[in-house]
Amino acid sequence: MVLTSETSHTFPIPFPYIVLAHNQRYPSPYGRHILSSDVISRSFHPDTNVLRTTRLVLKRGKVPRWAPRVIQKIDTTWVLEESEIEMGLVEPDGITPVREAAPSSSSAAETADTEAASVPPSGIKRELRTRSRNIDRTEFMEVFEWQVFRPLPEDTLATEVNTLSRVTSEFGFWPVSHRIEAFGLSKLPRSIEGARLGLQFVADLLLRPSTSAAFLSSGPLKPYQFDPVPSAFSLRIRARLDEARSKWAEHEHGISPGEAELREIAESERAESRRRGWRYGPTQEEEREDEEARRRLRAWRDRWAASFRQGRTRFRERVCAMTGLLCDAKDPAAAVGAADPGPEPRGPAP
C-alpha cells in the first residue's frame, strides 16, 4: 500500500531569492536535525539553461518505540536530493527564448496552453524542481518528495510551491507495513512546515542588507563559544602556576616537564569535552585508576566477608559454651566439652 500527500504554499518572496535560499538553507534554526549537506555533483546545460545539482544530506530522526530493535538502533538516515533550476536565461544573441510552436491538433493545443500558463508573459520559463528520497532503511520505510517552485504569473514578487510526498513500506505483513506508512505520513506535515519556515527564514536574511542590526545580532548560525582573551596579568599568573605544577610533578612522580604539559593538555581537553557533552574515551591512566578502584573494592568485600565469618564463628562458640547449642559437629572435643562441663567448682568451706 502507498500513502500520498499533496500540499501547496505561497511565499511572499521573489523567485530568485527563493532559489538562492534553497541552495543555502542549511544550517538554520528550523533544521537542527540536519547533520550535514554535501554537493556531490553539479552541471549546467546551456542548451536548456538548466542547472542540475545532486546533494547528499544526513538527517537525524526518531524511530517509534514499536519499531523493530534493529531499526531503533539507527537514529540517522541519508537522503539523496536532486534539483533542477530553470532560470530562463537569455540566448547568446541577447534574445529571450520565446516559444513559437503552432499546435496542429487539439491535444497539442491543450499542451501548449498548459505550458503557456506556466510561462510568464516575457516568454521566459522559471522553475525550480526538486526530488528527494532516503537511500538507507528503505526496507523499513521509503519516503519520496517532489517539489516545484514557480513565480506567480499575477504577482512577480511571490513564489508558489507544490509538494507531493509518497510513503511506502514493505516491512513485514500488511498490518505492520500499513502502520509504518501511517506513521511516516503523520510526520510529513510538521516536516514540510519546518522546511518552509527554514527556507523563508534564510530568504528573509538574504533580502536584508548585511549591515542591518537584526542580521548581525541574530544570524542563522550559533557562533562557537570561544573563551575570552585573558589579561596579561592572568597570563603571567597562569605561567607561574604551570611552572610550579611541572616542578612538583617532576619531583613527586618523576615526570618530565614535557610529559606534565601533555597530561595537562589532555586533562583540559577532557574537561572541555565533558562540559560540552562530547564523548571522550578514557586514557590509560584513567583505566589504571578504574582498575585500582575495582581492586580496592574487591579487597574491601573480602575483608568484610572474612570479618563477618569470624564474628559468626565467635558467636557460635559462645553459644555452644554457655548452652550447648550451635556446637560444630566437626569438632568433637568442643561438642563433648559442651555436653559434659565437668564437676561444679566448690565454694569456700563454711
C-alpha positions as a printed Julia matrix, in Angstrom:
350×3 Matrix{Float64}:
  0.0     0.0     0.0
  1.15    3.54   -0.8
  0.12    6.72    1.04
  0.49   10.14   -0.59
  0.15   13.75    0.49
 -0.08   16.9    -1.64
  0.23   20.47   -0.34
  0.81   23.95   -1.76
  2.13   27.19   -0.31
  2.86   30.74   -1.46
  5.97   32.61   -0.33
  5.78   36.44   -0.36
  9.33   36.45   -1.73
 10.57   36.77   -5.33
 11.57   33.61   -7.12
 15.33   34.39   -7.46
 15.67   34.8    -3.69
 13.81   31.54   -3.11
 16.26   29.75   -5.41
 19.25   31.32   -3.66
 17.83   30.49   -0.23
 17.12   26.9    -1.3
 20.8    26.42   -2.13
 21.86   27.95    1.22
 19.08   26.76    3.51
 21.39   24.8     5.85
 22.13   25.42    8.62
 19.12   27.21   10.06
 17.22   27.26   13.37
 14.5    25.11   11.78
 16.94   22.45   10.56
 18.69   21.33   13.7
 18.1    17.71   12.69
 20.3    18.22    9.61
 23.8    16.98   10.42
 25.48   17.55    7.05
 24.69   18.62    3.48
 27.23   18.0     0.7
 27.04   18.71   -3.04
 28.3    15.62   -4.86
 27.64   16.79   -8.44
 26.63   19.96  -10.28
 26.31   20.56  -14.01
 24.94   23.31  -16.26
 23.28   22.58  -19.6
 23.46   25.68  -21.82
 21.05   24.3   -24.42
 18.19   24.24  -21.88
 19.55   26.76  -19.34
 19.13   24.19  -16.56
 21.42   23.82  -13.56
 21.33   20.32  -12.1
 22.61   19.67   -8.57
 22.79   16.47   -6.53
 23.19   16.65   -2.76
 23.71   14.08   -0.05
 22.05   15.08    3.23
 22.45   13.35    6.59
 19.42   13.73    8.85
 18.7    12.7    12.41
 15.27   11.27   13.13
 13.24    9.48   15.76
 12.05    5.92   15.35
  8.83    4.8    17.1
  9.17    2.55   20.1
  7.14   -0.2    18.49
  9.64   -0.46   15.62
 11.99   -3.48   15.5
 15.05   -3.26   17.68
 17.35   -3.41   14.67
 15.76   -0.22   13.32
 15.64    1.54   16.71
 19.44    1.44   16.96
 19.71    3.61   13.81
 18.94    7.28   14.52
 20.27    8.83   11.27
 19.38    8.46    7.62
 20.9     9.54    4.3
 18.76   11.49    1.83
 19.61   11.95   -1.85
 18.29   15.25   -3.22
 18.28   16.16   -6.91
 17.34   19.66   -8.05
 16.91   21.37  -11.42
 16.88   25.15  -11.73
 15.48   26.56  -14.95
 16.05   30.31  -14.78
 15.08   31.13  -18.37
 18.3    32.93  -19.24
 18.64   34.89  -22.47
 20.21   33.47  -25.6
 23.82   34.33  -26.55
 22.49   36.89  -29.07
 20.52   38.64  -26.32
 17.07   37.44  -27.46
 14.8    35.73  -24.97
 13.68   32.23  -26.0
 10.01   32.8   -26.91
  8.06   29.67  -27.8
  6.71   29.91  -31.36
  5.37   26.4   -31.91
  1.92   26.32  -33.51
 -0.24   23.41  -32.32
 -1.56   21.14  -35.08
 -4.12   19.17  -33.05
 -6.42   19.57  -30.07
 -4.12   17.62  -27.71
 -1.15   19.68  -28.82
 -3.18   22.82  -28.25
 -4.02   21.76  -24.72
 -0.33   21.03  -24.03
  0.65   24.41  -25.41
 -1.97   26.13  -23.26
 -0.69   24.34  -20.17
  2.9    25.33  -20.88
  1.87   28.89  -21.66
  0.12   29.14  -18.3
  3.41   28.37  -16.52
  5.46   30.74  -18.71
  5.47   34.45  -17.84
  4.39   36.99  -20.47
  8.06   37.65  -21.25
  8.4    34.1   -22.62
 10.98   33.04  -20.02
 10.18   29.92  -18.02
 11.47   29.96  -14.45
 11.09   26.88  -12.33
 12.86   25.01   -9.53
 12.21   21.27   -9.37
 13.46   19.07   -6.55
 13.24   15.35   -5.93
 14.46   13.67   -2.74
 14.33   10.2    -1.21
 16.04    8.27    1.54
 18.66    5.77    0.38
 19.0     3.71    3.57
 16.47    1.93    5.79
 14.36    1.51    2.66
 13.3    -1.95    3.82
 11.55   -0.23    6.75
 10.18    2.91    5.09
 10.86    4.83    1.88
  9.82    8.47    1.52
  9.75   10.29   -1.84
  9.19   14.03   -2.12
  8.74   16.17   -5.22
  8.62   19.97   -5.12
  8.06   22.54   -7.85
  8.7    26.25   -7.23
  7.25   28.76   -9.73
  6.77   32.54   -9.68
  3.14   33.57   -9.67
  2.02   34.96  -13.05
 -0.18   37.6   -11.42
  2.39   38.59   -8.77
  6.07   38.54   -9.7
  7.08   39.21   -6.07
  5.58   35.91   -4.85
  6.56   32.28   -5.37
  4.29   29.24   -5.3
  5.47   25.77   -4.29
  3.64   22.48   -4.77
  4.79   19.49   -2.72
  3.9    15.86   -3.4
  5.01   13.21   -0.9
  4.76    9.44   -1.07
  5.39    6.94    1.74
  5.84    3.23    1.05
  6.79    0.3     3.26
  7.28   -3.38    2.51
  8.3    -4.42    6.01
  6.55   -7.5     7.4
  2.89   -8.24    6.83
  0.24   -5.79    5.67
 -0.86   -4.51    9.14
  2.74   -3.75   10.1
  3.61   -2.03    6.81
  0.37   -0.04    6.89
  1.13    1.17   10.41
  4.63    2.21    9.33
  3.23    4.13    6.34
  0.64    5.85    8.55
  3.38    6.85   10.99
  5.53    8.31    8.19
  2.57   10.18    6.7
  1.68   11.68   10.1
  5.19   13.15   10.39
  5.12   14.8     6.96
  3.07   17.97    7.77
  5.4    19.0    10.57
  8.47   18.26    8.45
  7.15   20.22    5.47
  6.19   23.16    7.67
  9.64   23.24    9.26
 11.28   23.18    5.82
  9.09   26.09    4.68
  9.89   28.15    7.77
 13.6    27.49    7.37
 13.52   28.44    3.68
 11.61   31.65    4.38
 13.97   32.49    7.26
 17.05   32.26    5.03
 15.3    34.16    2.21
 14.39   36.98    4.6
 18.02   37.22    5.69
 19.11   37.45    2.05
 16.63   40.25    1.41
 18.03   42.34    4.26
 21.27   44.31    3.93
 24.24   42.61    5.56
 24.89   45.65    7.78
 21.48   45.62    9.46
 21.44   45.28   13.23
 18.96   42.4    13.11
 21.22   40.35   10.82
 24.29   40.98   12.94
 22.54   40.25   16.24
 20.57   37.12   15.32
 22.03   35.17   12.44
 21.07   31.67   11.36
 24.12   30.09   12.97
 25.19   29.8    16.58
 28.78   31.02   16.86
 31.32   28.86   18.62
 31.68   29.86   22.26
 35.33   30.83   22.41
 36.87   31.57   25.79
 37.51   35.29   26.43
 41.06   36.53   25.97
 42.7    36.73   29.44
 44.62   39.77   30.6
 48.41   39.98   30.71
 48.41   39.64   34.5
 46.31   36.46   34.31
 48.66   35.02   31.69
 51.68   35.65   33.94
 49.94   34.01   36.91
 48.98   31.0    34.79
 52.55   30.65   33.55
 53.89   30.68   37.11
 51.31   28.12   38.2
 52.11   25.87   35.25
 55.81   26.07   36.04
 55.24   25.26   39.71
 52.92   22.37   38.79
 55.5    20.94   36.39
 58.26   21.11   39.01
 56.04   19.48   41.63
 55.08   16.67   39.22
 58.72   16.11   38.3
 59.74   15.98   41.95
 56.79   13.89   43.14
 56.29   11.42   40.3
 59.48   11.7    38.3
 57.66   13.18   35.29
 59.46   15.47   32.88
 58.03   18.95   32.19
 57.06   17.87   28.65
 55.05   14.89   29.9
 53.43   17.04   32.57
 52.41   19.58   29.92
 50.96   16.85   27.7
 48.98   15.47   30.63
 47.67   18.92   31.44
 46.59   19.48   27.84
 44.82   16.11   27.77
 43.08   16.87   31.05
 41.89   20.27   29.78
 40.55   18.63   26.6
 38.66   16.03   28.62
 37.2    18.74   30.86
 36.1    20.74   27.81
 34.53   17.67   26.22
 32.61   16.89   29.41
 31.41   20.49   29.64
 30.09   20.42   26.08
 28.65   16.92   26.37
 31.02   15.29   23.89
 32.13   11.69   24.16
 35.72   11.26   25.17
 37.37    7.86   25.66
 39.29    7.08   28.88
 43.06    7.35   28.87
 45.47    4.66   30.07
 45.89    6.48   33.37
 42.13    6.61   33.89
 41.87    2.91   33.04
 44.56    2.14   35.6
 42.74    4.24   38.19
 39.48    2.42   37.44
 41.23   -0.95   37.76
 42.79    0.14   41.08
 39.37    1.25   42.35
 37.86   -2.1    41.39
 40.73   -3.94   43.1
 40.22   -1.92   46.29
 36.5    -2.66   46.2
 37.15   -6.39   45.86
 39.67   -6.27   48.75
 37.16   -4.42   50.94
 34.48   -7.0    50.15
 36.88   -9.84   51.02
 37.81   -8.2    54.34
 34.17   -7.61   55.17
 33.28  -11.24   54.37
 36.19  -12.54   56.47
 35.2   -10.31   59.4
 31.6   -11.5    59.11
 32.64  -15.16   59.13
 34.94  -14.59   62.12
 32.2   -12.86   64.09
 29.73  -15.62   63.31
 32.24  -18.27   64.44
 32.85  -16.46   67.75
 29.13  -16.13   68.35
 28.58  -19.86   67.78
 31.45  -20.69   70.13
 29.98  -18.54   72.93
 26.51  -20.01   72.48
 27.98  -23.52   72.43
 29.98  -22.92   75.64
 27.01  -21.43   77.5
 24.08  -23.55   76.32
 25.49  -26.49   74.41
 23.65  -25.34   71.25
 25.08  -24.42   67.86
 28.11  -26.63   68.53
 30.05  -27.61   65.47
 29.73  -31.37   64.87
 33.09  -31.38   63.11
 34.81  -30.53   66.41
 34.01  -33.48   68.77
 36.09  -32.02   71.58
 34.02  -28.87   71.58
 30.83  -30.92   71.47
 31.97  -33.18   74.38
 33.12  -30.2    76.4
 29.79  -28.55   75.86
 27.85  -31.74   76.82
 29.98  -32.56   79.93
 31.11  -29.34   81.53
 32.78  -31.29   84.43
 32.32  -31.1    88.21
 30.96  -27.92   89.6
 33.54  -25.8    91.36
 33.31  -25.95   95.09
 32.87  -22.83   97.02
 34.88  -21.82  100.1
 34.48  -24.0   103.18
 31.98  -22.71  105.65
